């Protein structure tokens, strides 16, 4: 069993890392949510044609991104916000795939759009890791 001081340092480091991850997730969705309103026409272009009411879809998802980001700020709403942002990230995946399939229409290199998919998987992992409850300190109670 590691010395208590070492365990405390380890938990403090994990806590700082989790806060940094949470900060990244907050900024990602706060800036992204603002972009839905500041660059609505650009955002509408990436909505796949089979999605009804693309403008409304962009505005609604922008509201959800901002609400999710705000929810991350309060401990009481963090877990629900994490689940919501996780679901929202999955829900917008068709737009990322659509952009990949029509890369030439967006003026973005294909490789960059391809790279975005694993980045999205990493974002999902970061959302889950930074917003789910921290497990109890099992190391303190077990021999």
C-alpha positions in Angstrom: 0.0 0.0 0.0 1.5 3.4 -1.0 2.2 5.9 1.8 -0.8 8.2 2.5 1.1 11.2 1.3 1.8 9.6 -2.0 -1.9 8.6 -2.4 -3.0 12.1 -1.5 -0.7 13.6 -4.2 -1.9 11.1 -6.7 -5.6 12.0 -6.0 -4.7 15.7 -6.2 -3.0 15.2 -9.6 -6.0 13.2 -10.9 -8.3 16.0 -9.6 -6.4 18.7 -11.4 -6.3 16.6 -14.6 -10.1 16.0 -14.3 -10.7 19.8 -13.8 -8.5 20.5 -16.9 -10.5 18.0 -18.9 -13.7 19.5 -17.7 -12.4 23.0 -18.7 -11.6 21.7 -22.2 -15.1 20.1 -22.5 -16.7 23.4 -21.3 -14.7 25.5 -23.8 -15.4 23.1 -26.7 -19.1 23.3 -26.2 -19.3 26.9 -25.1 -17.4 28.1 -28.2 -19.2 25.6 -30.4 -22.6 26.7 -29.1 -21.7 30.3 -29.8 -20.6 29.3 -33.3 -24.1 28.0 -34.0 -25.4 31.5 -33.6 -22.4 33.6 -34.9 -21.9 31.4 -38.0 -25.4 29.9 -38.5 -25.2 29.9 -42.3 -21.9 28.0 -42.2 -23.2 25.5 -39.7 -26.4 25.0 -41.8 -24.2 23.9 -44.7 -22.9 20.9 -42.9 -26.3 19.5 -41.9 -27.0 16.5 -44.1 -29.9 17.0 -46.6 -32.1 14.4 -45.0 -32.3 16.3 -41.7 -35.5 18.4 -41.7 -35.3 22.1 -40.9 -31.5 22.5 -41.0 -31.5 26.1 -39.6 -33.7 25.2 -36.7 -31.6 22.1 -36.1 -28.5 24.2 -35.9 -30.1 26.7 -33.5 -31.5 24.0 -31.3 -28.2 22.1 -31.1 -26.5 25.4 -30.3 -28.8 26.0 -27.4 -28.1 22.5 -26.2 -24.4 23.0 -26.4 -24.6 26.2 -24.4 -26.9 24.6 -21.8 -24.6 21.6 -21.5 -21.6 23.8 -21.1 -23.4 25.8 -18.4 -24.5 22.6 -16.7 -20.8 21.6 -16.4 -20.2 24.5 -14.1 -22.3 23.3 -11.3 -21.5 20.1 -9.4 -25.2 19.3 -9.0 -25.8 19.3 -12.8 -22.5 18.1 -14.1 -23.4 14.5 -14.5 -26.6 15.2 -16.4 -24.8 17.8 -18.5 -22.1 15.2 -19.3 -24.7 12.7 -20.4 -26.5 15.3 -22.5 -23.2 16.5 -24.2 -22.2 12.8 -24.8 -25.6 12.2 -26.5 -25.4 15.4 -28.4 -21.9 14.6 -29.7 -23.2 11.3 -31.0 -26.3 13.0 -32.5 -24.1 15.4 -34.6 -21.9 12.6 -35.9 -23.9 12.4 -39.2 -22.9 16.0 -39.9 -19.2 15.0 -39.5 -19.7 12.0 -41.7 -21.6 14.1 -44.3 -18.7 16.6 -44.4 -16.2 13.7 -44.8 -18.3 12.3 -47.7 -18.4 15.7 -49.4 -15.0 17.2 -48.4 -14.6 19.0 -51.7 -17.8 21.1 -51.0 -16.3 22.4 -47.8 -12.8 23.3 -48.8 -11.3 21.3 -45.9 -8.7 18.7 -46.6 -10.1 15.2 -46.5 -7.4 14.0 -44.1 -8.4 16.6 -41.6 -12.1 15.6 -41.8 -10.9 12.0 -41.4 -8.9 12.9 -38.3 -11.9 14.5 -36.8 -13.7 11.2 -36.3 -11.1 9.8 -33.8 -10.9 13.2 -32.2 -14.6 12.9 -31.7 -14.2 9.5 -30.0 -11.5 11.1 -27.8 -13.9 13.9 -27.0 -16.6 11.4 -25.9 -14.0 9.7 -23.6 -13.1 13.0 -22.1 -16.7 14.0 -21.5 -17.3 10.7 -19.8 -14.1 10.8 -17.7 -14.4 14.4 -16.6 -18.1 14.5 -15.8 -18.8 11.1 -14.2 -18.6 10.9 -10.4 -15.2 10.3 -8.9 -15.0 6.8 -7.4 -14.6 6.7 -3.6 -11.1 6.3 -2.3 -11.0 2.6 -2.2 -7.3 2.6 -1.5 -7.9 4.2 1.9 -10.4 1.5 3.1 -8.7 -1.7 1.8 -5.6 -3.3 3.3 
